[in-house]
Each structure stands twice: as C-alpha cells, then as structure tokens.
C-alpha cells in the first residue's frame, strides 16, 4: 500500500486504526472520543486527535463534540470491500 506523501507511516497507521474501529460491526456507528481512545489505548491522545483532524479534513470521518463516526463514503467503500486490513 502506498503512503500519501504528506502523511508519515506512523501517522497513517493511526488513521487506519481509527477507520477500522469506526467501521466495526460489533459497535454502534457513533463513538465517543473516550471510547475510541480506550480501544486504541496504545495511541497517544495527541496522535489520536491529530489523526482525527486529518481524517475529518479529507471527509473520511465526522467529528462532533460528543461523537465520532465514519462518513457515508467510508462506509460505502467498506461495504464494497475497498477497506481492508
């Protein structure tokens, strides 16, 4: 998989981890930042926030004060098998 030139590999890993969590079938579509941080306990909070900002900037996630969720485009790509581990 090719990394975007503006995203260091360790940042891309955090972004992928976030997307995979948000697209899980065994959790509600909406996540709180606290729940997401708990699930990704090995990711520093600053790195998590930075990755969420970047994903929101590109329209991959929606972030509100009390909720985070994958965009409909990300969900459609997942349904089509376009997002994989």
WOVEN-V609447 format. One record per backbone hydrogen bond with DSSP energy under -0.5 kcal/mol. NH is the residue of the N-H (numbers start at 1). CO is the residue of the C=O. Records with the same first field share a line. If there is no record, write none. Layout:
NH: CO / CO
This chain:
7: 4
8: 6
11: 8
12: 8
13: 9
14: 10
15: 11
16: 12
17: 13
18: 14
19: 15
20: 16
21: 17
22: 18
23: 19
24: 21
27: 24
31: 68
36: 32
37: 33
38: 34
39: 35
40: 36
41: 38
43: 40
44: 42
48: 44
49: 45
50: 46
51: 47
52: 48
53: 49
54: 50
55: 51
56: 52
57: 53
58: 54
59: 56
60: 55
61: 55
62: 69
64: 67
68: 31
69: 62
71: 60
75: 71
76: 72
77: 73
78: 74
79: 75
80: 76
81: 78
82: 77
83: 77
84: 82
